[in-house]
Amino acid sequence: MKDKVNIAIDNKPITVPSHFTILEAADYAGINIPRLCFLKGISETSSCRICVVEVVGMHNLKNSCTFQVMEGMKVFTTSPRVIQQIKLNLELIAGNHQFDCWACPREHNCELLDLLRRFNIDNHYVVDKEIKKREWILNISDSMILDSSKCVLCGRCVDACEHYTGLGILNFNDRGFFTHVGPANSENIDNSGCIYCGKCIQSCPTGAIREKDDIDRVFNLFDYPDHYVVAQVAPSVRAALGEEFGYPIGTNVEGMLFSALKELGFHDIVDVNFGADLTIMEEGNELIERLERHLKGEKSVLPLFTSCSPGWVRYIERYAPEYLDNLSSCKSPQQMNGAIVKNYYATKLGIPRENIKVVSIMPCIAKKNEANRPEMEVDGIRDVDIVLTTRELAKYIKRHQIDFHSLEPVKIDSPLASYTGAGAIFGVTGGVMEAALRTVKAMLEKENDQNTVDITDVRGIDDIKEATLTINGLELNFAVAHGAKHFPEMLRRVKEGKKQYAFVEFMGCTGGCVFGGGQPITKAKAFEKIDIRKERAKALYQIDSDVKLRRSHENPYIIKLYEEYLGKPGSKLAHKLLHTTYSKKEVY
C-alpha cells in the first residue's frame, strides 16, 4: 500500500498520508470542514453528520471524520448538496435545543452556536419544528450540572469520560426520542462514582454539562457589613485565566488577576501557593515519620500517597479503599489555607472567625465538592465557604465590566501570599512530588545545596513517571500517576511489589491542575493542535525558575507560622487544623 496518496479537495490538489481521513486531509490543507461530535483521539464516532462531504463518483455523502482518503479522490466540501445537508442537520439539532444563550456559560464559545451562525440557521427553522422534548432532565450535584435541554447527543462527554478516567460514568440512557446522557440508570451524579475531573465539561461543545455556578453566592457575601471576604487563588489559575481574555495559552497573568480581585471588592487576597508550601511541610513530615518507623522495624504503611487532588481522593475512597491507610492525612492546600486564614490570620486581624468568608479560585470542579465535605471544618467553622472555577472568575470579571487588559498588575503584601517555587509547581503533574522531595531531602540531609532542587525525572506528561533518589544514604523509589485512567496500573505496581515505593503522587487530571476541569475550555480544532498541558505548565515552571526561594521550608512566613502558632510540623494544633480523615464510600 502506498504511503502517500494524491487527492483534490475543492479543486485543490494535495498529497497526504494514505491513512488520513478526509477531515485530516482537509485540516492539513487548511480547508475548514465543520464538525460537532469529532474530538481527535477522544471522540470519533461520526454521529452528528455535520462534517459531510461530497466525493465524486460516490452516491451518498460521506462523513469526512471517518472516511479514509484514496488515490485520485476528488472531494467537495461546499457543494450545494453538502450545504443543504449540513443545514438540514443543524436545523434538526436546533429544533431540539433550549436556546437561553444569555444564561449559558458557553455563550461566547459554543460550537453549536458558531455553526448556526456560520450556516445562517434562522429562528423560523427552530420555531416551526415541533420536535422539542416535553421534559428536560437536570442532574445536579454540588459540583456540576447535566442539562439535557442543551445536549446534542454528540457523545463527546461519554467518550471523554472513558478516555480520561476509564470509569465510564456517563452513558446514553433510554432509547429513541427519550435518549439522554447521564450516569447509568439515570443515577444522581454524586452517587454514580464520578470523581469530578470535569473532562466531560471540557469536551462538551455546548453548555449541556457545566460546573455549578456559585457566582451569585459570592456576590451575596458582600451584602453583610460584618463579613470580611478573602479570596485565595490556586497555582495554576494564573497560567490559564488569561485565555478567557484573549491571551495566548499559558500566559502568566498573576498580577492582573490580583488586580481584578481587588476591583471585585475582596477585602483581602491570599495565595494557595502558600498553602502548597504548608502542605509540603506537613506531608513531608508525615513521609519522614513513616520512613523512620519503617527503618526501625516498626509498623509503618508505605508508600505514602498524596491527598491534595480531590478527584484522586474520591477515586481511592470509592474504587481502592483498601489503600486508605497509605493516603496522607493532610488536607489539600485549599483547605489548609482556609483553615489558617480563619484561625491564625483571623487572630492577627482581630476579626471573629465566623465573620471571615473564604472564596477559593480553583482550576477544578472537584474542589467544590471537597470544600463541602463534612470533615473540612474546625470547631464548626468551614475551612472554605465557596469555590469558583477559573471560568467562573472570568465570567464574574466580565459581569462587572472590568477591562482585564487595562488592569495594572499588583503584588499582594499579605504574609499568606508569600510562596516559593515549590508551591508554584503544585499545579503540574509531578510538581507535588518534586516540591516534597526538595524539602524532605534537605531536612534529612541537613543540607542547603540549591543545585539539588530540580528533579526532572518526575516532570513531563508520561502517564506514569518513576524516579529513584538517594537521600541520606538511602536509595528510595518514587512514582507519579496522573489521570484516573492510569490509577489502576499504578496501584497494580504498588501491590505487585517488584519495586518498593516510598512516596506516590496521584492527580485526578491528566497533566495536573493546569488541565483541571474548571479551566478555560479550548474549542475542538485548537485542542487538536496544541498540548494545553505543556503550555500552561511552562508558566509555572518559569515562576519556579525565577523566584529566589525554591523550597517550601525556606518560605519565611511558613517559618514564622510555625514559630508563632503551629509549633512544628505534625504538632497537635497542626493536626487539628491541617489534617483530616478519609473513609470508604459506596457507589450506588
Phi and psi in degrees as a GROMACS rama.xvg file:
@    title "Ramachandran Plot"
@    xaxis  label "Phi"
@    yaxis  label "Psi"
@TYPE xy
-64.4161  142.484  LYS-2
-73.6223  -30.0032  ASP-3
-126.092  150.369  LYS-4
-131.217  153.561  VAL-5
-105.08  123.233  ASN-6
-134.77  172.799  ILE-7
-132.405  129.879  ALA-8
-119.091  120.594  ILE-9
52.0063  43.8163  ASP-10
66.8419  12.8665  ASN-11
-100.679  112.12  LYS-12
-73.194  134.416  PRO-13
-142.787  155.328  ILE-14
-117.203  124.792  THR-15
-136.52  161.619  VAL-16
-57.3171  143.784  PRO-17
-68.0752  -17.7451  SER-18
-87.1221  -2.74345  HIS-19
-65.7335  147.688  PHE-20
-84.6892  168.33  THR-21
-60.6645  -37.9481  ILE-22
-63.5015  -43.3969  LEU-23
-63.6219  -39.7112  GLU-24
-64.7474  -41.2788  ALA-25
-65.0109  -43.1406  ALA-26
-60.786  -41.4123  ASP-27
-61.3752  -35.6043  TYR-28
-88.0687  -1.13679  ALA-29
77.8511  23.4973  GLY-30
-103.106  125.262  ILE-31
-91.7078  106.352  ASN-32
-96.1393  127.417  ILE-33
-64.1332  151.774  PRO-34
-153.008  156.327  ARG-35
-135.104  -44.5647  LEU-36
-90.3537  -16.4548  CYS-37
-79.3815  129.3  PHE-38
-140.07  103.768  LEU-39
-51.7833  128.757  LYS-40
79.6848  -7.0088  GLY-41
-123.231  -54.2713  ILE-42
-132.006  108.891  SER-43
-133.218  49.8654  GLU-44
-89.5433  -11.5111  THR-45
59.4787  48.7403  SER-46
-101.339  -20.8256  SER-47
-88.9014  -23.6447  CYS-48
60.0457  29.2828  ARG-49
-91.3331  -23.1677  ILE-50
-93.5276  23.6019  CYS-51
-66.2674  147.937  VAL-52
-137.97  164.481  VAL-53
-103.932  125.998  GLU-54
-109.009  121.048  VAL-55
-58.1215  129.382  VAL-56
93.8135  -4.91141  GLY-57
-113.926  138.081  MET-58
-69.7476  -49.2948  HIS-59
-93.6496  153.421  ASN-60
-67.6647  148.17  LEU-61
-113.79  144.616  LYS-62
-75.7506  114.064  ASN-63
-67.5679  -21.899  SER-64
-75.437  -16.0124  CYS-65
-124.573  -16.6277  THR-66
-84.1821  124.179  PHE-67
-82.0204  147.674  GLN-68
-71.2981  155.695  VAL-69
-138.648  153.849  MET-70
-56.31  130.034  GLU-71
80.6295  1.70385  GLY-72
-61.8456  138.188  MET-73
-117.72  122.958  LYS-74
-122.634  141.218  VAL-75
-125.052  129.311  PHE-76
-103.408  -12.1173  THR-77
-131.073  24.8124  THR-78
-67.1042  156.873  SER-79
-52.891  -37.3649  PRO-80
-66.388  -41.483  ARG-81
-65.9061  -48.2233  VAL-82
-61.6266  -40.3453  ILE-83
-60.6545  -42.758  GLN-84
-69.4627  -41.196  GLN-85
-62.2271  -44.1233  ILE-86
-63.8682  -40.3987  LYS-87
-62.5653  -43.7781  LEU-88
-64.5157  -39.6669  ASN-89
-66.9328  -37.1344  LEU-90
-61.568  -41.9994  GLU-91
-66.0432  -40.7855  LEU-92
-65.3453  -45.906  ILE-93
-64.5324  -32.7051  ALA-94
-65.6128  -17.0085  GLY-95
-118.592  30.0067  ASN-96
-122.393  137.701  HIS-97
-85.3077  112.346  GLN-98
-96.7649  94.5394  PHE-99
-129.67  57.0979  ASP-100
-56.9759  -32.4753  CYS-101
-62.0727  -23.9868  TRP-102
-104.957  3.20184  ALA-103
-94.8087  133.581  CYS-104
-66.2566  -13.5265  PRO-105
-100.515  15.4517  ARG-106
-52.1749  -39.2025  GLU-107
-93.6672  -8.12509  HIS-108
-144.444  43.1012  ASN-109
-86.2491  122.397  CYS-110
-69.4893  -32.7328  GLU-111
-67.548  -47.526  LEU-112
-60.2551  -38.9397  LEU-113
-59.5613  -42.5149  ASP-114
-68.8418  -39.4107  LEU-115
-62.1111  -38.4638  LEU-116
-70.3966  -43.5751  ARG-117
-60.4626  -39.4225  ARG-118
-100.82  12.4275  PHE-119
54.1966  51.6068  ASN-120
-82.1873  104.146  ILE-121
-76.0798  164.503  ASP-122
-60.6041  -34.3639  ASN-123
-65.5682  -24.9945  HIS-124
-62.7506  -37.7254  TYR-125
-76.4894  -47.4753  VAL-126
-63.4044  -39.1269  VAL-127
-73.1743  -18.5503  ASP-128
-79.7132  125.557  LYS-129
-104.146  56.0518  GLU-130
-121.798  6.00843  ILE-131
-64.4378  141.591  LYS-132
-64.4073  148.739  LYS-133
-85.5708  -15.4139  ARG-134
-139.927  118.241  GLU-135
-89.4011  150.444  TRP-136
-111.927  123.347  ILE-137
-113.224  123.654  LEU-138
-118.83  110.133  ASN-139
-120.437  135.451  ILE-140
-125.528  -173.319  SER-141
-76.8671  -5.42249  ASP-142
-115.325  -33.8463  SER-143
-149.971  167.249  MET-144
-132.196  132.433  ILE-145
-104.593  122.376  LEU-146
-125.162  103.492  ASP-147
-67.6881  -17.0439  SER-148
-68.9304  -17.7088  SER-149
-112.825  3.30524  LYS-150
-80.714  134.508  CYS-151
-105.75  8.48606  VAL-152
55.7108  36.8131  LEU-153
-75.3171  -25.2772  CYS-154
86.263  3.12358  GLY-155
-64.0612  -38.6654  ARG-156
-67.2719  -38.6341  CYS-157
-62.0989  -46.7145  VAL-158
-68.7408  -38.6681  ASP-159
-64.3139  -39.9262  ALA-160
-58.6358  -46.2978  CYS-161
-69.8684  -41.3621  GLU-162
-64.1149  -44.254  HIS-163
-89.369  -30.0763  TYR-164
-115.108  -25.9296  THR-165
71.2889  8.11786  GLY-166
-92.5249  -24.9499  LEU-167
60.4935  40.8154  GLY-168
-66.4089  -42.202  ILE-169
-91.566  143.317  LEU-170
-157.317  174.623  ASN-171
-87.3113  121.346  PHE-172
-102.334  148.182  ASN-173
62.8568  -171.462  ASP-174
-141.141  165.943  ARG-175
58.092  -135.995  GLY-176
-64.3211  -20.8812  PHE-177
-95.0133  5.82615  PHE-178
-61.4548  134.376  THR-179
-148.721  155.116  HIS-180
-92.6567  139.592  VAL-181
175.739  -177.942  GLY-182
-61.2544  157.788  PRO-183
-53.5756  141.143  ALA-184
59.0261  26.3509  ASN-185
56.5547  32.4803  SER-186
-67.4857  153.302  GLU-187
-62.1153  142.453  ASN-188
-55.3246  -46.3709  ILE-189
-65.1833  -26.5394  ASP-190
-94.5301  -1.51987  ASN-191
-84.1645  -9.49627  SER-192
95.5246  3.14672  GLY-193
-62.3359  138.142  CYS-194
-100.814  4.28533  ILE-195
59.7444  41.3792  TYR-196
-71.9417  -25.1642  CYS-197
80.7074  10.3406  GLY-198
-68.4711  -25.5644  LYS-199
-65.7329  -39.7107  CYS-200
-63.4688  -44.4377  ILE-201
-69.075  -23.0096  GLN-202
-89.9345  -20.4191  SER-203
-67.1253  132.709  CYS-204
-80.6761  -11.4408  PRO-205
-125.293  -156.152  THR-206
-105.068  26.8089  GLY-207
-69.8645  -30.3235  ALA-208
-123.587  125.979  ILE-209
-152.39  163.353  ARG-210
-72.7365  156.512  GLU-211
-68.0975  121.809  LYS-212
-80.8424  119.575  ASP-213
-115.563  17.4814  ASP-214
-61.6958  -44.2887  ILE-215
-63.5443  -34.1089  ASP-216
-63.1073  -39.9971  ARG-217
-66.9038  -45.514  VAL-218
-56.2919  -39.6045  PHE-219
-71.5802  -20.4469  ASN-220
-59.6462  -31.5444  LEU-221
-79.6035  -2.83727  PHE-222
-76.0018  -13.6432  ASP-223
-106.601  116.039  TYR-224
-59.5179  -27.3078  PRO-225
-85.7326  -3.6465  ASP-226
-77.7858  136.184  HIS-227
-114.813  104.626  TYR-228
-95.825  120.14  VAL-229
-112.01  128.31  VAL-230
-96.7252  140.314  ALA-231
-130.131  137.499  GLN-232
-116.719  130.364  VAL-233
-73.4821  156.587  ALA-234
-53.8615  -46.2224  PRO-235
-81.7744  -10.8847  SER-236
-62.2282  -40.0154  VAL-237
-66.1662  -20.1798  ARG-238
-91.995  -0.154477  ALA-239
-131.59  -30.1562  ALA-240
-54.4501  -37.6162  LEU-241
-56.9315  -28.0422  GLY-242
-60.6485  -30.4105  GLU-243
-70.2237  -13.15  GLU-244
-120.705  21.4475  PHE-245
90.7803  2.7372  GLY-246
-77.7456  152.007  TYR-247
-59.2164  151.051  PRO-248
-57.5464  129.837  ILE-249
90.8316  12.1391  GLY-250
-78.5716  129.895  THR-251
-81.7821  113.235  ASN-252
-115.295  32.3661  VAL-253
-52.2193  -50.9082  GLU-254
-61.4348  -42.0235  GLY-255
-72.1433  -32.8826  MET-256
-60.2778  -48.5335  LEU-257
-63.8185  -37.8504  PHE-258
-63.0276  -40.8533  SER-259
-64.0995  -40.0732  ALA-260
-63.8027  -37.2997  LEU-261
-64.0662  -42.6565  LYS-262
-62.1137  -32.9028  GLU-263
-75.0519  -9.6672  LEU-264
100.385  7.74353  GLY-265
-62.6274  137.388  PHE-266
-75.4748  -25.0311  HIS-267
-154.542  154.61  ASP-268
-133.015  129.401  ILE-269
-125.231  169.783  VAL-270
-118.547  129.098  ASP-271
-68.0626  -14.9528  VAL-272
-57.6574  -35.9237  ASN-273
-62.0613  -44.1945  PHE-274
-62.7217  -31.9159  GLY-275
-67.0052  -43.4806  ALA-276
-60.3399  -40.2449  ASP-277
-65.4407  -40.1748  LEU-278
-59.7118  -40.9793  THR-279
-61.8611  -39.5609  ILE-280
-60.7333  -44.7559  MET-281
-76.155  -45.1111  GLU-282
-70.3596  -37.2321  GLU-283
-62.6665  -41.5223  GLY-284
-63.2807  -40.9305  ASN-285
-62.1484  -41.232  GLU-286
-64.5519  -45.2459  LEU-287
-60.5042  -43.3213  ILE-288
-62.1393  -42.924  GLU-289
-66.8262  -40.134  ARG-290
-63.5364  -43.514  LEU-291
-64.3737  -41.4898  GLU-292
-63.3992  -40.9575  ARG-293
-62.107  -42.8907  HIS-294
-68.1538  -26.3048  LEU-295
-83.9723  -3.62602  LYS-296
83.9418  9.38945  GLY-297
-85.54  164.812  GLU-298
-65.6342  126.371  LYS-299
-154.968  130.355  SER-300
-90.8305  115.916  VAL-301
-130.517  149.567  LEU-302
-77.1814  159.012  PRO-303
-79.7281  133.95  LEU-304
-102.81  140.491  PHE-305
-67.1202  158.798  THR-306
-133.678  17.1339  SER-307
-86.007  -14.2687  CYS-308
-95.6295  113.722  SER-309
-66.1811  -27.3169  PRO-310
-64.5343  -42.462  GLY-311
-65.4828  -41.3826  TRP-312
-61.9212  -43.5823  VAL-313
-61.2382  -37.3536  ARG-314
-64.7227  -52.6325  TYR-315
-66.421  -34.0224  ILE-316
-67.0763  -28.0305  GLU-317
-103.419  -32.8515  ARG-318
-115.348  -16.175  TYR-319
-144.323  50.6707  ALA-320
-64.1515  -15.9219  PRO-321
-66.8917  -12.7737  GLU-322
-104.346  12.1974  TYR-323
-62.9525  -27.4753  LEU-324
-68.1912  -22.2891  ASP-325
-78.396  -21.4761  ASN-326
-72.6734  131.796  LEU-327
-58.4048  144.348  SER-328
-82.7303  -1.72307  SER-329
-64.9724  140.112  CYS-330
-70.3416  168.421  LYS-331
-76.1793  164.369  SER-332
-54.046  -37.6361  PRO-333
-57.5692  -49.5937  GLN-334
-73.1827  -38.6832  GLN-335
-60.3704  -47.3945  MET-336
-59.4389  -43.8107  ASN-337
-60.3249  -43.0515  GLY-338
-64.8574  -39.0176  ALA-339
-69.1389  -40.2741  ILE-340
-59.5145  -43.2814  VAL-341
-85.294  -4.78631  LYS-342
-121.515  -73.3892  ASN-343
-61.0868  -52.535  TYR-344
-67.8697  -36.5901  TYR-345
-59.392  -42.9032  ALA-346
-62.776  -42.8919  THR-347
-59.8093  -39.6301  LYS-348
-83.3497  -15.4879  LEU-349
72.5581  32.1832  GLY-350
-114.828  133.359  ILE-351
-56.0068  139.043  PRO-352
-53.5263  -41.5376  ARG-353
-69.3794  -14.8512  GLU-354
-89.4348  -13.1738  ASN-355
-86.4822  128.662  ILE-356
-117.917  124.094  LYS-357
-103.665  124.628  VAL-358
-113.514  119.839  VAL-359
-93.6121  139.567  SER-360
-108.081  112.939  ILE-361
-127.488  153.908  MET-362
-85.9517  9.87036  PRO-363
-139.372  129.293  CYS-364
-77.6369  -22.8103  ILE-365
-65.645  -21.1864  ALA-366
-65.5733  -28.2327  LYS-367
-63.234  -45.0384  LYS-368
-67.7136  -39.9786  ASN-369
-60.2993  -45.0868  GLU-370
-62.245  -24.1462  ALA-371
-92.5548  -2.18491  ASN-372
-59.7718  136.57  ARG-373
-55.8018  -30.2017  PRO-374
-73.9703  -17.0204  GLU-375
-85.8618  63.6106  MET-376
-154.33  161.132  GLU-377
-127.75  116.779  VAL-378
52.4327  43.696  ASP-379
82.832  -1.95603  GLY-380
-104.628  122.643  ILE-381
-63.0227  140.537  ARG-382
-63.7178  -45.7289  ASP-383
-130.63  134.625  VAL-384
-90.852  -43.981  ASP-385
-143.315  144.478  ILE-386
-119.89  127.707  VAL-387
-109.631  142.303  LEU-388
-79.1764  169.215  THR-389
-56.2944  -42.2179  THR-390
-64.0044  -41.2721  ARG-391
-64.464  -38.9374  GLU-392
-61.8713  -42.8996  LEU-393
-59.5643  -42.9483  ALA-394
-64.1572  -40.2597  LYS-395
-62.3588  -43.6299  TYR-396
-63.0726  -44.4522  ILE-397
-66.7567  -37.1391  LYS-398
-60.0685  -35.686  ARG-399
-86.644  6.92674  HIS-400
55.0108  40.0373  GLN-401
-85.1684  126.298  ILE-402
-80.5908  96.8547  ASP-403
-59.6149  -38.7299  PHE-404
-66.2077  -25.5824  HIS-405
-92.5666  -1.36685  SER-406
-69.1844  139.342  LEU-407
-84.7691  124.09  GLU-408
-59.1707  138.855  PRO-409
-126.624  156.781  VAL-410
-106.148  147.043  LYS-411
-98.3921  129.381  ILE-412
-96.0085  4.50592  ASP-413
-63.9052  139.471  SER-414
-60.2708  -25.8849  PRO-415
-85.7361  9.99986  LEU-416
-107.3  1.45638  ALA-417
-78.557  137.629  SER-418
-152.598  162.32  TYR-419
-104.21  173.655  THR-420
-61.9055  -30.5769  GLY-421
-62.7154  -39.8164  ALA-422
-65.3903  -35.2676  GLY-423
-66.3737  -37.2622  ALA-424
-83.4173  5.08125  ILE-425
-57.1917  -26.0569  PHE-426
-79.3299  1.57647  GLY-427
-118.041  144.351  VAL-428
-56.1755  132.007  THR-429
89.3199  -13.577  GLY-430
-67.9582  -39.6977  GLY-431
-64.2703  -44.0489  VAL-432
-61.4771  -48.6146  MET-433
-62.4592  -43.2751  GLU-434
-62.179  -43.7476  ALA-435
-64.638  -43.8523  ALA-436
-67.4672  -32.5124  LEU-437
-58.6702  -44.8949  ARG-438
-78.712  -42.7458  THR-439
-61.5812  -43.5834  VAL-440
-61.5681  -45.071  LYS-441
-64.8975  -39.9996  ALA-442
-69.2637  -41.202  MET-443
-75.0189  -32.577  LEU-444
-98.2152  -3.16257  GLU-445
52.0567  43.4048  LYS-446
-119.716  164.895  GLU-447
-133.936  36.7226  ASN-448
-83.2547  106.731  ASP-449
-68.7662  -14.2307  GLN-450
-74.773  -8.01356  ASN-451
-98.6801  8.53517  THR-452
-77.7581  -27.2577  VAL-453
-85.4039  118.471  ASP-454
-119.119  84.1917  ILE-455
-75.215  -17.1311  THR-456
-63.4469  -23.8513  ASP-457
-98.0756  7.00581  VAL-458
-91.9888  169.816  ARG-459
96.0987  179.724  GLY-460
-115.785  19.4991  ILE-461
-57.9296  143.676  ASP-462
-58.2729  -43.7843  ASP-463
-130.284  127.668  ILE-464
-119.047  143.401  LYS-465
-128.759  150.537  GLU-466
-145.728  148.799  ALA-467
-123.378  129.106  THR-468
-133.011  136.672  LEU-469
-92.2731  116.388  THR-470
-122.747  119.023  ILE-471
53.7727  39.6352  ASN-472
85.3117  -7.00857  GLY-473
-100.086  133.636  LEU-474
-91.5196  111.306  GLU-475
-116.109  143.446  LEU-476
-103.947  140.421  ASN-477
-133.969  155.975  PHE-478
-146.372  156.855  ALA-479
-135.064  129.872  VAL-480
-128.669  132.278  ALA-481
-134.281  140.509  HIS-482
90.2602  119.87  GLY-483
-58.5051  -25.8751  ALA-484
-59.7354  -24.9021  LYS-485
-99.292  -0.571319  HIS-486
-63.4515  -45.0989  PHE-487
-57.9536  -39.3135  PRO-488
-66.2474  -40.8917  GLU-489
-64.6762  -43.0493  MET-490
-66.8268  -32.5681  LEU-491
-63.4231  -42.5253  ARG-492
-63.8136  -39.2243  ARG-493
-63.2694  -46.3999  VAL-494
-66.4642  -39.6334  LYS-495
-61.2684  -37.636  GLU-496
76.841  12.2718  GLY-497
-62.6499  -31.8539  LYS-498
-126.823  131.857  LYS-499
-88.9993  114.273  GLN-500
-94.6491  143.583  TYR-501
-92.7444  -33.6321  ALA-502
-154.039  133.649  PHE-503
-131.288  129.869  VAL-504
-96.873  132.621  GLU-505
-122.454  133.987  PHE-506
-129.972  134.715  MET-507
-66.924  -26.8412  GLY-508
-105.631  137.47  CYS-509
-61.8881  131.584  THR-510
87.5137  -12.083  GLY-511
89.6651  -161.931  GLY-512
-64.4578  -23.3284  CYS-513
-59.3948  -25.2704  VAL-514
-113.785  32.3605  PHE-515
-65.8486  159.841  GLY-516
-69.5878  -8.63795  GLY-517
-103.226  5.41235  GLY-518
-80.4571  164.814  GLN-519
-52.5773  141.712  PRO-520
-89.9773  128.7  ILE-521
-99.8411  131.067  THR-522
-63.6355  158.319  LYS-523
-53.5905  -45.7426  ALA-524
-64.9542  -41.0469  LYS-525
-69.8188  -36.3454  ALA-526
-58.7171  -34.8537  PHE-527
-72.9839  -23.1217  GLU-528
-96.5528  -18.4246  LYS-529
-139.038  141.274  ILE-530
-88.2277  99.0306  ASP-531
-58.4701  -36.9512  ILE-532
-57.8532  -46.061  ARG-533
-66.8659  -41.8003  LYS-534
-66.4358  -43.233  GLU-535
-71.0007  -35.7182  ARG-536
-62.0854  -36.3372  ALA-537
-55.6299  -39.768  LYS-538
-62.7485  -40.5428  ALA-539
-72.8979  -39.0818  LEU-540
-66.503  -30.827  TYR-541
-67.4577  -39.8739  GLN-542
-59.8138  -46.8671  ILE-543
-58.2485  -40.7086  ASP-544
-69.8339  -31.9648  SER-545
-83.579  -29.6947  ASP-546
-76.4476  156.41  VAL-547
-74.0069  -43.7077  LYS-548
-99.661  126.911  LEU-549
-122.723  7.26615  ARG-550
-127.473  135.415  ARG-551
-56.8139  -38.9981  SER-552
-71.3872  -7.42436  HIS-553
-91.7294  -7.41651  GLU-554
-64.054  116.663  ASN-555
-62.1082  -29.7027  PRO-556
-81.8322  -24.4848  TYR-557
-66.7059  -44.7439  ILE-558
-58.6077  -44.6788  ILE-559
-65.1567  -39.5555  LYS-560
-58.3038  -44.2221  LEU-561
-70.1195  -40.232  TYR-562
-65.8855  -41.8033  GLU-563
-85.5127  -26.8637  GLU-564
-136.331  -56.7911  TYR-565
-82.1482  -24.3254  LEU-566
91.3081  -76.899  GLY-567
-155.563  160.501  LYS-568
-56.6462  133.584  PRO-569
81.8373  8.36009  GLY-570
-66.7594  170.675  SER-571
-59.8561  -43.6697  LYS-572
-68.8436  -38.6897  LEU-573
-60.1854  -41.2307  ALA-574
-66.6657  -36.6883  HIS-575
-64.808  -42.3586  LYS-576
-89.1373  -37.5027  LEU-577
-111.793  -3.55291  LEU-578
-120.832  162.989  HIS-579
-151.986  -171.554  THR-580
-125.772  154.429  THR-581
-129.731  152.558  TYR-582
-147.594  161.703  SER-583
-62.5508  135.4  LYS-584
-121.813  143.35  LYS-585
-88.5335  148.074  GLU-586
-105.101  110.612  VAL-587
